[in-house]
């Protein structure tokens, strides 16, 4: 697992005031800018507005921006928001194609190769923020030896569950797939809806089986597919067949999930309309905000056998600077600011994720503490499929999404999902 995911150092919970090597005295910010002369005789920095297409909405980002503006009152952040993942990537694609790439934006597993390879993101390899950053976080947004994104954190996900509904149904967190299916059935028998998922994430339960039954035993599987030694059929067929047989055909989820978006996903769980969802600390934070009294627990995605060696998760999205920005110094000032203790505190509070910068102090929800400990102590690996699909990641993931939707809609067989993924890779590789 060490080759697949580097983990945060054991010292990640120690307190420091400012990250060593992460910023100069001015936080890596603009210097000697032209402007009007103030009372002290020094040039007043000119007012600048940075466009920022954010993965997080304005309410979530407000404390981060407020702290940044205390240090840089002359730099205004014009924040636009598009919900991740599909809507965000589509919005960013429209902007880049139109020649309107934002000054700041986010790289993700799904969009990074297109943005790094095609010159939309600036090479930021020389920035001080990378001098004290977990290796996995550094490598996530590197291409051809150059650095294009800064991701200060990582996330681990599992199945968030309503403790009260579990108690009412007389069930406990499962350790295997068969136990999970049994839990779903008992919750439904008790008159409650067992599970909700977004229409573009229907593959997550099959992914749990794949992680535990395939990746935990052969971390090189995806590279072997890329090298032509294996096919997606070899690893994904059984997980999708089990998902279809045990969950769809058993009536434990319905076609209604095809229309579920991010808001309903969170709101229905917070309103106790459903007992479980696949989520992480970011989702948990939104749920708790909507319903502070809700008692929530979490357990890892399960496979056919007990024991978890790999969690569903990844290095988080990374901040990138537009390659053609007219405000390079100001944009880099924002990026480097996030890498200081003052910047990472509200940022991590917003995401709730595990910080990949040794020496910073931060807190995670008690619900997520087990996952944080496992990650920090190098007890576990992290796996997100699209991180390992290679340069064709966006297209392969899109095919997996569409094919899994077709299975739920009744228009495809479960074994068609990996077959279509293999065909997509073959077709694109031959172009």
For each residue, the residues with C-beta under 8 A, 3 or more apart:
1: 4 5 219 309 310 380 381
2: 5 6 378
3: 219
4: 1 219 310 381 382 383
5: 1 2 136 381 382 383
6: 2 134 135 136 139
7: 134 136 375 376 377 378 380
8: 12 134 154 354 355 356 357 358 375 376
9: 12 134 358 376
10: 376 377
11: 14 358 359
12: 8 9 354 355 356 357 358 359 360 376
13: 361 362 376
14: 11 358 359 361
15: 360 361
16: 19 20 341 359 360 361
17: 341
18: 22 23 340 341 342
19: 16 22 23 132 339 340 341 344 357 359 360
20: 16 131 132 359
21: 128 131 132
22: 18 19 128 129 131 132 336 339 340 357
23: 18 19 26 27 28 128 129 336 337 339 340
24: 27 28 128
25:
26: 23 29 30 31
27: 23 24 71 333 336 337 340 343
28: 23 24 127 128 129 332 333 335 336 337
29: 26 71 72 329 330 332 333 336 337
30: 26 33 45 72 329 330 333
31: 26 329
32: 43
33: 30 43 45 46 329
34: 43 46
35: 43 44 45 46 74
36: 43 44
37: 41 42 43 44
38: 41 42 43 44
39:
40:
41: 37 38
42: 37 38
43: 32 33 34 35 36 37 38
44: 35 36 37 38 74
45: 30 33 35 72 74
46: 33 34 35 74
47: 74 75 76
48: 74 75 76 327 330
49: 75 76 77 78
50: 75 76 77 78 103 104 327 330 331 334
51: 78 80 102 103 104
52: 77 78 79 80 102 103 104 105
53: 80 81 82 88 91 92 95 102 104 105 106
54: 57 58 61 79 80 81 106
55: 84 88 106 108 317
56: 60 61 81 350 351
57: 54 60 61 81
58: 54 61 62 79 81
59: 62
60: 56 57 350
61: 54 56 57 58 64 65 77 79 350
62: 58 59 65 66
63: 66 67 346 349 350
64: 61 67 68 338 343 346 347 350
65: 61 62 68 69 77 79
66: 62 63 69 70 346
67: 63 64 70 71 337 342 343 345 346
68: 64 65 71 72 75 77 334 337 343
69: 65 66 72 73 75 76 77
70: 66 67 73
71: 27 29 67 68 337 342
72: 29 30 45 68 69 75 330 333 334 337
73: 69 70
74: 35 44 45 46 47 48
75: 47 48 49 50 68 69 72 330 333 334
76: 47 48 49 50 69
77: 49 50 52 61 65 68 69 104 334
78: 49 50 51 52
79: 52 54 58 61 65
80: 51 52 53 54 91 102
81: 53 54 56 57 58
82: 53 87 88 90 91 92
83: 87 88 261 262
84: 55 87 88 89 108 262 317
85: 88 89 108 110 200
86: 89 90 200
87: 82 83 84 90 91
88: 53 55 82 83 84 85 91 92 106 108
89: 84 85 86 92 93 108 110 111 394
90: 82 86 87 93 94
91: 53 80 82 87 88 94 95
92: 53 82 88 89 95 96 102 105 111 115
93: 89 90 96 97 111 114
94: 90 91 97 98
95: 53 91 92 98 100 101 102
96: 92 93 99 100 101 115 120
97: 93 94
98: 94 95
99: 96
100: 95 96
101: 95 96 105 120 322 323 324 325
102: 51 52 53 80 92 95 105 322
103: 50 51 52 321 322 325 326 327 330 331
104: 50 51 52 53 77 319 320 321 322 331 334 335
105: 52 53 92 101 102 319 320 322
106: 53 54 55 88 149 317 318 319 320
107: 111 112 115 116 121 141 148 149 151 317 318 319 320
108: 55 84 85 88 89 111 112 317 318
109: 112 314 384 386 387 393
110: 85 89 386 393 394 397
111: 89 92 93 107 108 114 115 394
112: 107 108 109 115 116 140 141 143 148 149 318 393
113: 116 117 143 390 391 393 394
114: 93 111 117 118 120 394
115: 92 96 107 111 112 118 120 121 148 320
116: 107 112 113 120 121 141 143 146 148 149
117: 113 114 143 391
118: 114 115
119: 323
120: 96 101 114 115 116 322 323
121: 107 115 116 148 149 320 321 322 323
122: 148 320 321 322 323 325 328
123: 146 147 148
124: 127 130 147 148 149 150 320 321 332 335
125: 130 146 147
126:
127: 28 124 130 147 150 332 335 336
128: 21 22 23 24 28 131 336 339
129: 22 23 28 133 150 335 336 338 339
130: 124 125 127 133 138 147 150
131: 20 21 22 128
132: 19 20 21 22 339 357 358 359
133: 129 130 137 138 150 152 339 356 357
134: 6 7 8 9 137 138 154 356 357 358
135: 6 138 139
136: 5 6 7 139 140 154 315 356
137: 133 134 140 151 152 153 154 315 356 357
138: 130 133 134 135 142 147
139: 6 135 136 142
140: 112 136 137 149 151 314 315 318 387
141: 107 112 116 147 148 149 150 151 318 320
142: 138 139 145 146 147 148
143: 112 113 116 117 146 148
144:
145: 142
146: 116 123 125 142 143
147: 123 124 125 127 130 138 141 142 150
148: 107 112 115 116 121 122 123 124 141 142 143 318 320
149: 106 107 112 116 121 124 140 141 318 319 320
150: 124 127 129 130 133 141 147 318 319 320 335 338 339
151: 107 137 140 141 154 315 316 317 318 319 356
152: 133 137 316 338 339 344 347 348 355 356 357
153: 137 315 316 347 348 351 353 354 355 356
154: 8 134 136 137 151 313 314 315 316 353 354 356 375 382
155: 280 281 282 313 314 316 351 353 354
156: 280 311 312 313 354 368 371 372 374 375 380 382
157: 278 279 280 283 301 311 312 313
158: 278 279 280 298 299 300 301 311 312 371
159: 276 277 278 279 298 299 300 301
160: 269 276 277 278 279 283 284 287 296 297 298 367
161: 165 166 173 275 276 296 297 298 299
162: 165 166 269 272 274 275 276 294 295 296
163: 166 167 295 296 297
164: 167 168 272 295
165: 161 162 168 169 187 190 192 272 275
166: 161 162 163 169 171 172 173 183 187 275 297
167: 163 164 170
168: 164 165 190 192
169: 165 166 183 186 187 189 190 192 275
170: 167 186 190
171: 166 174 182 183 186 187
172: 166 183
173: 161 166 183 297 299
174: 171 177 179 180 182 183 299 302
175: 179 302 306 307
176: 179 180 302 303 304 305 306
177: 174 180 181 208 209 242 246 302 303 304
178: 181 182 304
179: 174 175 176 182 183 302
180: 174 176 177 183 184 302
181: 177 178 184 185 246 247 250 252
182: 171 174 178 179 185 186
183: 166 169 171 172 173 174 179 180 186 187 194
184: 180 181 187 188 194 195 247 250 252 276
185: 181 182 188 189 194 250 252
186: 169 170 171 182 183 189 190
187: 165 166 169 171 183 184 190 192 193 194 275 276
188: 184 185 191 192 193 194 251 252
189: 169 185 186
190: 165 168 169 170 186 187
191: 188
192: 165 168 169 187 188 274 275
193: 187 188 196 273 274 275
194: 183 184 185 187 188 252 253 274 275 276
195: 184 247 252 253 274 275 276 277
196: 193 257 260 264 265 268 269 273 274 276 277
197: 201 202 204 205 253 257 260 265 277 278
198: 201 202 257 260 261 262 265
199: 202 257 258 259 260 261 405
200: 85 86 401 405
201: 197 198 204 278 401
202: 197 198 199 257 258 401 404 405 407 408
203: 206 207 240 385 400 401 404 417
204: 197 201 207 208 278 301 312
205: 197 208 209 243 247 278 301
206: 203 209 210 236 239 240 242 243 404 417
207: 203 204 210 211 239 301 312 385
208: 177 204 205 211 212 239 300 301 302 303 312
209: 177 205 206 212 213 238 239 242 243 302 303 304
210: 206 207 213 214 215 235 236 239 385
211: 207 208 214 215 216 301 303 310 311 312 383
212: 208 209 215 216 301 302 303 304 305 307 308 309 310
213: 209 210 216 217 238 239 303 304 305
214: 210 211 217 218 221 235 236 239
215: 210 211 212 218 219 221 310 381 383
216: 211 212 213 219 303 309 310 381
217: 213 214
218: 214 215 221 224
219: 1 3 4 215 216 381
220: 223 224
221: 214 215 218 224 225 230 234 235
222: 225 226 385 388 389 390
223: 220 226 227 388
224: 218 220 221 227 229 230
225: 221 222 228 229 230 231 232 425
226: 222 223 390
227: 223 224
228: 225
229: 224 225
230: 221 224 225 234 235
231: 225 234 418 422
232: 225 235 236 418 419 421 422 425
233: 236 237 415 418 419 422
234: 221 230 231 237
235: 210 214 221 230 232 239 418
236: 206 210 214 232 233 239 240 417 418 421
237: 233 234 240 241 414 415 418
238: 209 213 241 242
239: 206 207 208 209 210 213 214 235 236 242 243
240: 203 206 236 237 243 244 404 407 414 415 417 418
241: 237 238 244 245 414 415
242: 177 206 209 238 239 245 246
243: 205 206 209 239 240 246 247 248 414
244: 240 241 247 248 249 407 413 414
245: 241 242 248 249 250 414
246: 177 181 242 243 249 250 252
247: 181 184 195 205 243 244 250 252 253
248: 243 244 245 251 252 253 407 408
249: 244 245 246
250: 181 184 185 245 246 247
251: 188 248 254
252: 181 184 185 188 194 195 246 247 248
253: 194 195 197 247 248 257 408
254: 251 257
255: 258 408 409 410
256: 259 260
257: 196 197 198 199 202 253 254 260 408
258: 199 202 255 405 408 409
259: 199 256
260: 196 197 198 199 256 257 264 265
261: 83 198 199 264 265
262: 83 84 198 265 266
263: 266 267
264: 196 260 261 267 268
265: 196 197 198 260 261 262 268 269 277 283
266: 262 263 269 270 283 286 287 290
267: 263 264 270 271 290
268: 196 264 265 271 273 274
269: 160 162 196 265 266 272 273 274 277 287
270: 266 267 286 287 290 291 294
271: 267 268 290 291
272: 162 164 165 269 291 294
273: 193 196 268 269
274: 162 192 193 194 195 196 268 269 277
275: 161 162 165 166 169 187 192 193 194 195
276: 159 160 161 162 184 187 194 195 196
277: 159 160 195 196 197 265 269 274 283
278: 157 158 159 160 197 201 204 205 301 312
279: 157 158 159 160 282 283 284 287
280: 155 156 157 158 283 284 313 352 353 368
281: 155 284 285 351 352 353 364 365 368
282: 155 279 285 286 351 352 353
283: 157 160 265 266 277 279 280 286 287
284: 160 279 280 281 287 288 296 298 352 365 367 368
285: 281 282 288 289 350 351 352 365
286: 266 270 282 283 289 290
287: 160 266 269 270 279 283 284 290 291 294 296
288: 284 285 291 292 294 296 365
289: 285 286 292
290: 266 267 270 271 286 287
291: 270 271 272 287 288 294
292: 288 289
293:
294: 162 270 272 287 288 291
295: 162 163 164
296: 160 161 162 163 284 287 288 367
297: 160 161 163 166 173 367
298: 158 159 160 161 284 367 368 370 371
299: 158 159 161 173 174 302
300: 158 159 208 308 311 312
301: 157 158 159 204 205 207 208 211 212 278 311 312
302: 174 175 176 177 179 180 208 209 212 299 308
303: 176 177 208 209 211 212 213 216
304: 176 177 178 209 212 213
305: 176 212 213
306: 175 176
307: 175 212
308: 212 300 302 311 380
309: 1 212 216 380 381
310: 1 4 211 212 215 216 380 381 382 383
311: 156 157 158 211 300 301 308 371 374 375 380 381 382 383
312: 156 157 158 204 207 208 211 278 300 301 382 383 384
313: 154 155 156 157 280 371 375 382 383 384
314: 109 140 154 155 382 383 384 387
315: 136 137 140 151 153 154 318 356 382 387
316: 151 152 153 154 155 351 353
317: 55 84 106 107 108 151
318: 106 107 108 112 140 141 148 149 150 151 315
319: 104 105 106 107 149 150 151 334 335 338
320: 104 105 106 107 115 121 122 124 141 148 149 150
321: 103 104 121 122 124 325 328 331 332 335
322: 101 102 103 104 105 120 121 122 325 331
323: 101 119 120 121 122
324: 101
325: 101 103 122 321 322 328 331
326: 103
327: 48 50 103 330 331
328: 122 321 325 331 332
329: 29 30 31 33 332 333
330: 29 30 48 50 72 75 103 327 333 334
331: 50 103 104 321 322 325 327 328 334 335
332: 28 29 124 127 321 328 329 335 336
333: 27 28 29 30 72 75 329 330 336 337
334: 50 68 72 75 77 104 319 330 331 337 338
335: 28 104 124 127 129 150 319 321 331 332 338 339
336: 22 23 27 28 29 127 128 129 332 333 339 340
337: 23 27 28 29 67 68 71 72 333 334 340 342 343
338: 64 129 150 152 319 334 335 343 344 347
339: 19 22 23 128 129 132 133 150 152 335 336 343 344 357
340: 18 19 22 23 27 336 337 343 344
341: 16 17 18 19 344 345 360 361
342: 18 67 71 337 345
343: 27 64 67 68 337 338 339 340 346 347
344: 19 152 338 339 340 341 347 348 355 357 360 362
345: 67 341 342 348 349 362
346: 63 64 66 67 343 349 350
347: 64 152 153 338 343 344 350 351
348: 152 153 344 345 351 352 353 355 360 362
349: 63 345 346 352 362 363
350: 56 60 61 63 64 285 346 347
351: 56 153 155 281 282 285 316 347 348
352: 280 281 282 284 285 348 349 364 365 368
353: 153 154 155 280 281 282 316 348 364
354: 8 12 153 154 155 156 364 371 372 375 376
355: 8 12 152 153 344 348 360 362
356: 8 12 133 134 136 137 151 152 153 154 315
357: 8 12 19 22 132 133 134 137 152 339 344 360
358: 8 9 11 12 14 132 134
359: 11 12 14 16 19 20 132
360: 12 15 16 19 341 344 348 355 357
361: 13 14 15 16 341
362: 13 344 345 348 349 355
363: 349
364: 281 352 353 354 368 369 372
365: 281 284 285 288 352 368 369
366: 369
367: 160 284 296 297 298
368: 156 280 281 284 298 352 364 365 371 372
369: 364 365 366 372 373
370: 298 373 374
371: 156 158 298 311 313 354 368 374 375 380
372: 156 354 364 368 369 375 376
373: 369 370 376 377 379
374: 156 311 370 371 377 379 380
375: 7 8 154 156 311 313 354 371 372 378 379 380 382
376: 7 8 9 10 12 13 354 372 373
377: 7 10 373 374
378: 2 7 375
379: 373 374 375
380: 1 7 156 308 309 310 311 371 374 375
381: 1 4 5 215 216 219 309 310 311
382: 4 5 154 156 310 311 312 313 314 315 375
383: 4 5 211 215 310 311 312 313 314 387 388
384: 109 312 313 314 387 388
385: 203 207 210 222 388 389 397 400
386: 109 110 389 393 394 396 397
387: 109 140 314 315 383 384 393
388: 222 223 383 384 385
389: 222 385 386 392 393 396 397
390: 113 222 226 393
391: 113 117
392: 389 395 396 424 425 428 429
393: 109 110 112 113 386 387 389 390 396 397
394: 89 110 111 113 114 386 397 398
395: 392 398 399 424 428
396: 386 389 392 393 399 400 421 424 425
397: 110 385 386 389 393 394 400 401
398: 394 395 401 402
399: 395 396 402 403 420 421 423 424
400: 203 385 396 397 403 404 417 420 421
401: 200 201 202 203 397 398 404 405
402: 398 399 405 406 420
403: 399 400 406 407 412 416 417 420 421
404: 202 203 206 240 400 401 407 408 417
405: 199 200 202 258 401 402 408 409
406: 402 403 409 411 412 416
407: 202 240 244 248 403 404 410 411 412 413 414 416 417
408: 202 248 253 255 257 258 404 405
409: 255 258 405 406 412
410: 255 407
411: 406 407
412: 403 406 407 409 416 417
413: 244 407 416
414: 237 240 241 243 244 245 407 417
415: 233 237 240 241 418 419
416: 403 406 407 412 413 419 420
417: 203 206 236 240 400 403 404 407 412 414 420 421
418: 231 232 233 235 236 237 240 415 421 422
419: 232 233 415 416 422 423
420: 399 400 402 403 416 417 423 424
421: 232 236 396 399 400 403 417 418 424 425
422: 231 232 233 418 419 425 426
423: 399 419 420 426 427
424: 392 395 396 399 420 421 427 428
425: 225 232 392 396 421 422 428 429
426: 422 423 429 430
427: 423 424 430 431
428: 392 395 424 425 431
429: 392 425 426
430: 426 427
431: 427 428
